[in-house]
Amino acid sequence: MFLDKAELFLRLLNARWRMGGEEAKLVARLLGEHGLLPGARILDLGCGNGRIAVHLARHGYKVVGIDISPLLIEDAQRKAEEYGIKSRVEFITGDARQADQLLEGRKFDATLLYWTSVLGYYLDRESDLQLLKATRKLTVKDGLLLILQTASFDSLALRSSLCGQAGILYEVDEETLMVEQPKLHPEKQVLENTWTFYRRRGKDLEYMDQVSFTMKAYTLSQLAELAEEAGWKLVKAYHSLRTLEPYKPGLSSINAVFKAT
């Protein structure tokens, strides 16, 4: 999805840019709630084409974004130039699990994982533990790890129970539609997903391409246990970044703030 079919994922990310400013505003407010004001150094892992990183830089934060997709990083660099904030944001192509090697000698006040960006895609606990350990090495003592807008097993299981495995139709942009076909395997806590893209041709739809992926979904308690093993302690979990209400199992994506121990 991020390499061979990156052009499809880029369509989705570009569609989400219309929300990027508001999303980053909420992230900036959350950073401020936990003592990190503009000027703080933020590492954005799985940054995509930079919709959060660029807008955080516009709020005055110093941001480094890492993504495994060269196509997405190239687009992020173009957007940083378009918004005139190249001096406050840097984008690097690389594997998040090796972030500590890519950025050796550098330190950050917070690391951000936003919108189910990297955790779970490797399908094994050790890879996710390696990733969280890498973020800890790069973060200052008492620094933060923010795992936000990330799929939780509880909410996926509830949706599957209530709605079954029905496909979901999304309007990506004026010319593109996407059908999502999720299939949850609760015994493994694994979600298989297929995204099929169609182009509008008047009243008809023309098949474009398809991408399938599999990811592991954690409960909040499982994620907290994994993070603790990597040197992080859960500080607070939220239901919504907009309201900052407490986390509601089954009804919330994971929005969790951890502190480096």
C-alpha positions as semicolon CSV with decimal commas, in nm:
position;residue;x (nm);y (nm);z (nm)
1;M;0,000;0,000;0,000
2;F;0,273;0,250;0,090
3;L;0,521;0,147;-0,181
4;D;0,378;-0,045;-0,477
5;K;0,036;0,126;-0,460
6;A;0,144;0,453;-0,301
7;E;-0,029;0,660;-0,569
8;L;-0,364;0,525;-0,447
9;F;-0,289;0,606;-0,084
10;L;-0,174;0,953;-0,191
11;R;-0,523;1,019;-0,328
12;L;-0,668;0,944;0,017
13;L;-0,411;1,159;0,193
14;N;-0,466;1,452;-0,041
15;A;-0,839;1,426;0,028
16;R;-0,764;1,448;0,401
17;W;-0,559;1,766;0,354
18;R;-0,880;1,967;0,372
19;M;-0,900;1,856;0,737
20;G;-0,525;1,877;0,806
21;G;-0,526;2,229;0,947
22;E;-0,798;2,148;1,201
23;E;-0,639;1,811;1,291
24;A;-0,302;1,975;1,356
25;K;-0,470;2,249;1,561
26;L;-0,614;1,982;1,791
27;V;-0,275;1,807;1,815
28;A;-0,108;2,140;1,898
29;R;-0,366;2,203;2,171
30;L;-0,300;1,858;2,316
31;L;0,075;1,921;2,310
32;G;0,013;2,247;2,496
33;E;-0,206;2,068;2,752
34;H;0,096;1,851;2,830
35;G;0,345;2,137;2,844
36;L;0,490;2,140;2,492
37;L;0,451;2,484;2,336
38;P;0,551;2,613;1,990
39;G;0,925;2,573;1,944
40;A;0,923;2,216;2,077
41;R;1,082;1,947;1,857
42;I;0,831;1,693;1,722
43;L;0,902;1,366;1,540
44;D;0,612;1,254;1,318
45;L;0,646;0,882;1,234
46;G;0,448;0,754;0,937
47;C;0,394;1,117;0,838
48;G;0,245;1,040;0,496
49;N;0,252;1,349;0,277
50;G;0,284;1,577;0,576
51;R;-0,062;1,711;0,648
52;I;-0,002;1,709;1,027
53;A;0,370;1,789;1,017
54;V;0,332;2,088;0,784
55;H;0,048;2,239;0,985
56;L;0,228;2,181;1,316
57;A;0,523;2,370;1,168
58;R;0,282;2,650;1,079
59;H;0,190;2,659;1,451
60;G;0,558;2,714;1,532
61;Y;0,675;2,361;1,615
62;K;0,997;2,220;1,471
63;V;0,901;1,896;1,299
64;V;1,079;1,601;1,139
65;G;0,860;1,357;0,945
66;I;0,959;1,003;0,847
67;D;0,770;0,780;0,605
68;I;0,864;0,462;0,418
69;S;0,714;0,591;0,091
70;P;0,939;0,802;-0,134
71;L;0,633;0,923;-0,326
72;L;0,461;1,052;-0,010
73;I;0,780;1,218;0,117
74;E;0,832;1,395;-0,218
75;D;0,478;1,529;-0,199
76;A;0,528;1,639;0,163
77;Q;0,840;1,831;0,064
78;R;0,647;2,008;-0,213
79;K;0,373;2,104;0,027
80;A;0,622;2,237;0,284
81;E;0,758;2,464;0,013
82;E;0,411;2,572;-0,094
83;Y;0,325;2,670;0,266
84;G;0,657;2,853;0,312
85;I;0,769;2,660;0,622
86;K;1,066;2,459;0,486
87;S;1,291;2,599;0,760
88;R;1,075;2,441;1,034
89;V;1,000;2,098;0,887
90;E;1,217;1,821;0,744
91;F;1,104;1,504;0,568
92;I;1,303;1,180;0,549
93;T;1,232;0,854;0,366
94;G;1,288;0,552;0,590
95;D;1,152;0,266;0,799
96;A;1,008;0,384;1,131
97;R;1,160;0,083;1,307
98;Q;1,505;0,224;1,228
99;A;1,419;0,583;1,320
100;D;1,685;0,590;1,593
101;Q;1,950;0,498;1,334
102;L;1,820;0,745;1,074
103;L;1,826;1,026;1,331
104;E;2,122;0,918;1,543
105;G;2,236;1,191;1,780
106;R;1,916;1,392;1,756
107;K;1,656;1,432;2,031
108;F;1,288;1,529;2,027
109;D;1,046;1,659;2,287
110;A;0,765;1,440;2,153
111;T;0,704;1,164;1,902
112;L;0,373;1,149;1,715
113;L;0,202;0,846;1,558
114;Y;-0,118;0,970;1,395
115;W;-0,406;0,794;1,211
116;T;-0,298;0,428;1,251
117;S;0,025;0,524;1,077
118;V;0,280;0,250;1,159
119;L;0,185;0,033;1,458
120;G;0,031;-0,303;1,368
121;Y;0,128;-0,327;1,002
122;Y;0,426;-0,553;1,070
123;L;0,192;-0,807;1,234
124;D;0,433;-0,912;1,506
125;R;0,475;-0,777;1,855
126;E;0,855;-0,761;1,833
127;S;0,849;-0,519;1,538
128;D;0,609;-0,287;1,719
129;L;0,822;-0,312;2,034
130;Q;1,131;-0,228;1,825
131;L;0,951;0,076;1,687
132;L;0,849;0,201;2,032
133;K;1,201;0,146;2,164
134;A;1,338;0,350;1,873
135;T;1,104;0,638;1,960
136;R;1,216;0,622;2,324
137;K;1,583;0,652;2,225
138;L;1,502;0,963;2,025
139;T;1,289;1,134;2,291
140;V;1,424;1,339;2,582
141;K;1,366;1,230;2,942
142;D;1,008;1,313;3,040
143;G;0,931;1,365;2,670
144;L;0,604;1,249;2,520
145;L;0,475;0,982;2,286
146;L;0,137;1,060;2,130
147;I;-0,049;0,772;1,962
148;L;-0,356;0,941;1,818
149;Q;-0,656;0,855;1,600
150;T;-0,539;0,494;1,595
151;A;-0,770;0,197;1,541
152;S;-0,849;0,007;1,860
153;F;-0,948;-0,357;1,869
154;D;-1,243;-0,274;2,097
155;S;-1,401;-0,033;1,848
156;L;-1,330;-0,257;1,548
157;A;-1,488;-0,554;1,727
158;L;-1,798;-0,353;1,823
159;R;-1,843;-0,226;1,466
160;S;-1,800;-0,579;1,330
161;S;-2,056;-0,715;1,577
162;L;-2,316;-0,450;1,500
163;C;-2,259;-0,400;1,128
164;G;-2,105;-0,727;1,009
165;Q;-1,848;-0,728;0,731
166;A;-2,035;-0,505;0,487
167;G;-1,842;-0,288;0,244
168;I;-1,821;0,086;0,303
169;L;-1,829;0,344;0,021
170;Y;-1,614;0,660;0,044
171;E;-1,602;0,958;-0,189
172;V;-1,229;1,031;-0,207
173;D;-1,250;1,331;-0,439
174;E;-1,464;1,458;-0,725
175;E;-1,343;1,186;-0,963
176;T;-1,259;0,897;-0,728
177;L;-1,466;0,658;-0,516
178;M;-1,332;0,387;-0,286
179;V;-1,503;0,076;-0,150
180;E;-1,355;-0,055;0,176
181;Q;-1,414;-0,424;0,254
182;P;-1,291;-0,499;0,610
183;K;-1,278;-0,843;0,765
184;L;-1,192;-0,875;1,134
185;H;-1,037;-1,192;1,277
186;P;-1,109;-1,147;1,650
187;E;-0,920;-1,457;1,759
188;K;-0,598;-1,302;1,621
189;Q;-0,696;-0,935;1,666
190;V;-0,613;-0,891;1,299
191;L;-0,798;-0,681;1,043
192;E;-0,781;-0,773;0,675
193;N;-0,885;-0,489;0,450
194;T;-0,928;-0,438;0,077
195;W;-0,968;-0,096;-0,081
196;T;-1,102;-0,086;-0,438
197;F;-1,079;0,242;-0,628
198;Y;-1,313;0,356;-0,906
199;R;-1,307;0,657;-1,137
200;R;-1,631;0,840;-1,220
201;R;-1,724;0,837;-1,589
202;G;-2,048;1,034;-1,598
203;K;-2,298;0,805;-1,424
204;D;-2,070;0,503;-1,459
205;L;-1,778;0,384;-1,250
206;E;-1,455;0,261;-1,406
207;Y;-1,231;0,025;-1,209
208;M;-0,891;0,182;-1,131
209;D;-0,701;-0,045;-0,896
210;Q;-0,715;-0,236;-0,570
211;V;-0,492;-0,266;-0,264
212;S;-0,516;-0,512;0,026
213;F;-0,342;-0,497;0,362
214;T;-0,348;-0,666;0,700
215;M;-0,284;-0,509;1,039
216;K;-0,294;-0,604;1,406
217;A;-0,523;-0,402;1,631
218;Y;-0,442;-0,349;2,000
219;T;-0,664;-0,272;2,294
220;L;-0,557;0,029;2,497
221;S;-0,434;-0,194;2,780
222;Q;-0,228;-0,408;2,541
223;L;-0,075;-0,099;2,385
224;A;0,004;0,046;2,729
225;E;0,175;-0,279;2,829
226;L;0,381;-0,283;2,509
227;A;0,476;0,083;2,548
228;E;0,580;0,030;2,912
229;E;0,817;-0,246;2,801
230;A;0,975;0,006;2,562
231;G;1,023;0,273;2,830
232;W;0,693;0,465;2,814
233;K;0,427;0,517;3,081
234;L;0,063;0,589;2,994
235;V;-0,037;0,935;3,120
236;K;-0,385;0,981;2,979
237;A;-0,619;0,843;2,711
238;Y;-0,894;1,039;2,541
239;H;-1,219;0,961;2,362
240;S;-1,197;1,265;2,138
241;L;-0,923;1,515;2,060
242;R;-1,190;1,780;2,016
243;T;-1,353;1,740;2,358
244;L;-1,068;1,569;2,548
245;E;-1,324;1,346;2,718
246;P;-1,181;1,032;2,881
247;Y;-1,131;0,721;2,667
248;K;-1,442;0,507;2,613
249;P;-1,364;0,141;2,534
250;G;-1,546;0,026;2,222
251;L;-1,649;0,380;2,129
252;S;-1,310;0,545;2,086
253;S;-1,012;0,531;1,861
254;I;-0,694;0,522;2,066
255;N;-0,581;0,872;2,163
256;A;-0,312;0,808;2,421
257;V;-0,036;1,020;2,569
258;F;0,271;0,849;2,716
259;K;0,570;0,992;2,904
260;A;0,927;0,869;2,874
261;T;1,043;0,694;3,192
